[in-house]
Amino acid sequence: MDTARIDDETGRAALATVRAAGVGNVGVADVGDRHGVLDPGWIQNSPIGHEEPKTRLDPGQGVPAVPVDAATVTTAVGYTLQLLGEKSPGNAVEVRVPPYGSIRCIDDPFHTGDREPDLIETDAATWLRLATGDLRWADARARGLVRTSGDHADLTGHLPVLSIP
């Protein structure tokens, strides 16, 4: 079932709201907060998707995390996935950002319809940073922030999908 296209105004507004929740820490500690080391407790308890407003202090710097409602995160993730699909149409790779969305993208002439797509999976915070150019694909892979399977599960050259100053 096809979903309705998220218009640019709505998608950019949701993305701006999520980004305003913190400087680079949409559920992920800013790399400067812990000397480049992510705090798994901070990620696990990130403000993204919590229904009740909740403030959590990052133990690295005491920076408050601002809650963002699940609908806004869903819109931001959906919009950026949609942009990836428009920029790199195809069915060879499936990008999953559970539980917020997924998309099939990237054309591969050797990928036939009877073959399952290669998979890329990550969390919403990492995806939004990748999609907007705040995090490079190679860095996300090196830090273990994305899970991949298949020879073509690579978004190098397909990201960012949107540049926000």
KADAMO-V522188 format. One record per backbone hydrogen bond with DSSP energy under -1.0 kcal/mol. NH is the residue of the N-H (numbers start at 1). CO is the residue of the C=O. E is the energy in kcal/mol with one decimal. If there is no record, write none. Layout:
nh=<NH NH>
co=<CO CO>
e=<E E>
This chain:
nh=<11 12 13 14 15 16 17 18 19 20 21 22 24 27 33 36 37 43 44 45 46 49 50 58 62 65 66 73 74 75 76 77 78 79 80 81 82 83 84 85 86 87 88 92 93 94 95 96 97 100 101 103 105 106 111 115 118 119 120 121 122 127 128 129 130 131 132 133 134 135 140 141 142 143 144 145 147 149 153 154 158 161 162>
co=<7 8 9 10 11 12 13 14 15 16 18 19 22 25 30 31 34 39 40 41 43 68 47 63 58 56 21 69 70 71 72 73 74 75 76 77 78 79 80 81 82 83 84 106 105 118 103 120 101 97 97 95 93 88 108 112 92 149 94 147 96 123 124 125 126 127 128 130 129 129 136 137 138 139 141 140 121 119 150 152 155 131 131>
e=<-2.7 -2.8 -1.9 -2.2 -2.3 -2.5 -2.1 -2.3 -2.6 -2.1 -1.1 -1.3 -1.4 -1.9 -2.3 -3.1 -1.3 -2.0 -2.7 -1.8 -1.7 -1.3 -1.4 -1.6 -3.1 -2.0 -1.1 -1.9 -2.8 -2.1 -2.5 -2.9 -2.8 -2.7 -2.1 -2.5 -2.4 -2.2 -1.9 -2.4 -2.0 -2.5 -2.9 -2.1 -2.3 -3.2 -3.0 -3.3 -3.2 -1.8 -1.3 -1.9 -3.0 -3.6 -2.0 -1.9 -2.9 -2.1 -2.4 -2.7 -1.9 -2.5 -2.7 -1.8 -2.5 -3.3 -1.4 -1.1 -1.8 -1.5 -2.4 -2.5 -2.5 -2.0 -1.4 -2.7 -2.9 -2.2 -1.1 -2.3 -2.4 -2.0 -1.8>
